[in-house]
């Protein structure tokens, strides 16, 4: 059996515009139209088969007190190119891009302190 | 499924948007947490924890010092279900703590529970006219 779809992942934040702009620059391929304004403080963007919702709310602090509790894993086509773009955003790296079994991996911190992992899986040979 | 668009005007450097393919959850008891999600989502013990949209749920041993989520509204997982009453019944059978019992909203019927580590998990039966950016439609292929 297949589980229900994870339709969306919601990030609660005190500064939704800043977080939206960061995720758009980091992962939406420079696509300025990537995020849709659902409400004035709620933005949505599809990343693959799930959406990231960025929700302005008052029940979270400006910075996550518990950032490792959930980690979002983004798969990218070019991890080093993505890392260069992230460096332009002055991100903090927990683990810089490194080779591991299966591909390239790196872990960084978004503006709210959430941990984000980027992954470029090594291409497997096509079945003949 | 929403098509992933390359960067307009830069065909030589066209790149796709990143894909959110997994969420890693820190847990005080990763095996128990995984079992809870399987039961909550209607899976058997043997089923992989992959959602219909091929997003994987991974569980790792907690590295933090707190037993429960300090800010459960910081990251919320929204699962789309076809039969929200059946999903509710599964959660009730698990003894889940309800943060918000099922209620109709402009986006559909939504209910919120705590997982075993205190994270918010929502079940959503989307309204027929919900925006696809909120809930990407599953790829039939």
Interface residues (C-beta under 8 A of the other chain):
Chain A: X1 X2 X3 X4 X5 X6 X7 X8 X9 X10 X11 X12 X26 X27 X28 X29 X30 X31 X34 X36 X38 X44 X45 X46 X47 X48 X49 X50 X51 X52 X53 X57 X59 X60 X61 X64 X65 X66 X68 X69 X70 X71 X72 X73 X74 X75 X76 X77 X78 X81 X82 X112 X114 X117 X118 X119
Chain B: X1 X2 X4 X5 X6 X7 X8 X15 X16 X17 X18 X19 X20 X21 X22 X23 X24 X25 X26 X41 X42 X43 X44 X47 X49 X50 X51 X52 X53 X54 X55 X57 X58 X63 X64 X66 X69 X70 X71 X73 X74 X75 X76 X77 X78 X79 X80 X81 X82 X87 X117 X119 X123 X124 X126 X131 X132 X133 X134 X135 X136 X138 X139
